[in-house]
Amino acid sequence: MADRMRLGVIFGGQSVEHEVSVMSAQCVTDAASDRFDVVPIGVTKDGAWLTPDETQRQLGRDDEKFHKTLELAGERGVLARPEVLGALKEIDVAFPLIHGTHGEDGTLQGLLEMAGVAYIGAGVAASAIGMDKALMKRIMSQAGLDVADHIVVRAAHYEGVEQIADAVEASVGYPAFVKPANGGSSVGITKVHSREDLGQAVCLAFRHDRKVLIEEAIEGREVECAVLGNDNPEPSPLGEISYTREFYDYEAKYLDDSTELIVPANVSDETTRRVQELAVQGYRSIDCAGMGRMDFFVTPDDRIIIDEINTLPGFTPTSMYPLLWEHAGVSYADLIGRLVDLGLERHEERANG
């Protein structure tokens, strides 16, 4: 019997989405074990990389704290752990499940490419663009997608709220969202209703990034489309987010039991078709690969506005990306298998120039 393929699951990380990553990794490990030899590689909140054996021991811990965070008293960074680099070289394909900084921003993808390791998901450029909302909106706008009106403010040039207030009122208006250009899980985002709200909101966003986006608040349904594939991507059925808070913030995403993921979305067949077409168009515009979740607003007058692309969406069985494909008839385990095949296909393309 031929040896089974070794699937390295890299998870944890230093971002605020550490706990989500741990949950995703546990689910992927359980679902993939029938087909692959899963090699778990954890990264702590302090940035220390765990060997597969160290990670496995933590996976086997009974204490409740494990389900929230990985721990290790050690040096930060993968270069401090040559045994981890050795483990990476032994796997056949990696599944990066680190959300946010140093995970879905192109840095981990660059490490894997330099190490010659095949991996699932978007490449270096697409990951970096997808993470930076300002760059993403510029590229998708040039590709013909409708984006919300916005301005970009950089910390190095920011001299106070009066400097930007007139520009916000002239081009964005109120209410508006102030957010870090790079970030996830709605951390550091504020909905502002007047000039008086701007200063505090901008300062909060600058705590998370050197570049801040201020964009118009769009009224409409929030719908999402999962995209799967490399050069010939396929769109999923649509899902819809329903929540009771003022906007879809961290609490609404992870802590509020009243938040609902509705599949299929409550929109017309024509709107569904248009969103799916735009999802594929936006996915291709940044040269995404493997997977991506495209988030849109559908306004009461049927205007479809791209919010963002998530190149490494949450991956528990109850996360929107797997849910949408399950609705299309693709099981969680089969979805992992298809992503592995796509990762190997893209790796072969890179190797052949």
Secondary structure, DSSP 4 states (H G I P E B T S, - for coil): -PPPPEEEEEEE-SSTTHHHHHHHHHHHHHHHTTTSEEEEEEE-TTSPBPPHHHHHHHHT--SGGGGT-----S-SSGGG-HHHHHHHHH-SEEEE---STTTSSSHHHHHHHHTT--BSS--HHHHHHHHBHHHHHHHHHHTT--B--EEEEEGGG---HHHHHHHHHHHT-SSEEEEESB-STTTT-EEE-SHHHHHHHHHHHHTT-SEEEEEEPPPSEEEEEEEEESSS-EEEEEEEEE-SSSSS-HHHHHT-TT-EEESS-SS-HHHHHHHHHHHHHHHHHTT--EEEEEEEEE-TT--EEEEEEESS---STTSHHHHHHHHTT--HHHHHHHHHHHHHHHHHHHHT-
